[in-house]
């Protein structure tokens, strides 16, 4: 066994222990929410700007909002979902994230 393989066997359990089930669920929920937010943002932005805006929206969504957004995966977002996205966009934290990414997106 090489030193690299031995190191991986020693470090792997610690790395896995650092990932709590809640963290994993949150990451999955946020990735799913991104697939719902992106088509809404695509109506106003394209390419890298739409990617950045999507990340800012999902990053600044509460856990409850993420769950709500994720429920719309695979369907066309309704007015309630769009309202949730634009409410998140309107927050100062989201606007700061958008500005840092060089994206102009108003609610």
C-alpha positions as CSV (number, residue, x, y, z in Angstrom):
1,X,0.0,0.0,0.0
2,X,1.4,3.4,-1.0
3,X,1.7,6.3,1.4
4,X,-1.0,8.2,-0.5
5,X,-3.5,5.3,-0.2
6,X,-2.7,4.9,3.5
7,X,-3.2,8.6,4.0
8,X,-6.5,8.5,2.2
9,X,-7.7,5.6,4.4
10,X,-6.8,7.6,7.5
11,X,-8.3,10.9,6.4
12,X,-11.4,9.7,4.7
13,X,-13.4,8.8,7.9
14,X,-12.7,12.2,9.4
15,X,-13.7,14.0,6.2
16,X,-16.9,12.0,6.0
17,X,-17.7,12.7,9.7
18,X,-17.4,16.5,9.0
19,X,-20.4,16.2,6.7
20,X,-23.5,16.1,8.8
21,X,-26.8,14.8,7.3
22,X,-28.3,18.2,7.7
23,X,-25.4,19.8,5.7
24,X,-25.9,17.2,3.0
25,X,-29.6,17.7,2.8
26,X,-29.2,21.5,2.7
27,X,-26.7,21.2,-0.2
28,X,-29.0,18.9,-2.1
29,X,-32.0,21.2,-1.5
30,X,-30.0,24.2,-2.6
31,X,-28.8,22.5,-5.8
32,X,-32.4,21.5,-6.5
33,X,-33.6,25.0,-5.9
34,X,-31.0,26.3,-8.4
35,X,-32.8,24.3,-11.1
36,X,-36.0,26.1,-10.3
37,X,-34.5,29.6,-9.9
38,X,-32.4,29.5,-13.1
39,X,-35.3,29.5,-15.6
40,X,-36.9,32.5,-13.7
41,X,-33.6,34.4,-13.8
42,X,-33.1,33.4,-17.5
43,X,-36.0,35.7,-18.4
44,X,-33.8,38.7,-17.6
45,X,-30.2,37.5,-17.8
46,X,-28.1,35.0,-19.8
47,X,-25.0,32.9,-19.4
48,X,-22.5,33.7,-16.6
49,X,-24.7,36.5,-15.2
50,X,-27.7,34.2,-14.9
51,X,-25.4,31.6,-13.2
52,X,-24.2,34.2,-10.7
53,X,-27.6,35.6,-10.0
54,X,-29.0,32.1,-9.4
55,X,-26.2,31.4,-6.9
56,X,-26.9,34.7,-5.1
57,X,-30.6,34.0,-4.9
58,X,-30.2,30.4,-3.6
59,X,-27.3,31.4,-1.2
60,X,-29.5,34.0,0.4
61,X,-32.7,31.9,0.6
62,X,-33.8,30.6,4.0
63,X,-34.1,26.9,4.6
64,X,-37.9,27.2,4.3
65,X,-37.6,29.1,1.0
66,X,-35.2,26.5,-0.3
67,X,-37.7,23.7,0.5
68,X,-40.5,25.7,-1.1
69,X,-38.4,26.3,-4.3
70,X,-37.3,22.7,-4.5
71,X,-40.9,21.5,-4.5
72,X,-41.3,23.1,-8.0
73,X,-38.5,21.1,-9.5
74,X,-39.5,19.6,-12.9
75,X,-42.5,22.0,-13.4
76,X,-42.9,25.5,-14.7
77,X,-42.6,27.9,-11.8
78,X,-45.9,29.5,-10.8
79,X,-46.6,33.0,-9.6
80,X,-45.9,32.1,-6.0
81,X,-42.5,30.7,-6.8
82,X,-41.6,33.7,-8.9
83,X,-42.7,36.0,-6.1
84,X,-40.4,34.1,-3.7
85,X,-37.5,34.5,-6.0
86,X,-38.0,38.2,-6.5
87,X,-38.5,38.7,-2.8
88,X,-35.1,37.1,-2.2
89,X,-33.6,39.3,-5.0
90,X,-34.9,42.4,-3.2
91,X,-33.0,41.7,0.0
92,X,-30.0,43.8,0.7
93,X,-27.8,40.7,1.2
94,X,-28.8,39.4,-2.2
95,X,-28.3,42.8,-3.8
96,X,-24.8,42.9,-2.3
97,X,-24.0,39.4,-3.7
98,X,-25.3,40.5,-7.1
99,X,-23.2,43.7,-7.1
100,X,-20.1,41.8,-6.1
101,X,-20.7,39.5,-9.0
102,X,-21.2,42.4,-11.4
103,X,-24.9,41.5,-12.0
104,X,-27.6,44.1,-12.2
105,X,-30.9,42.4,-11.4
106,X,-33.8,44.2,-9.8
107,X,-36.9,42.7,-8.3
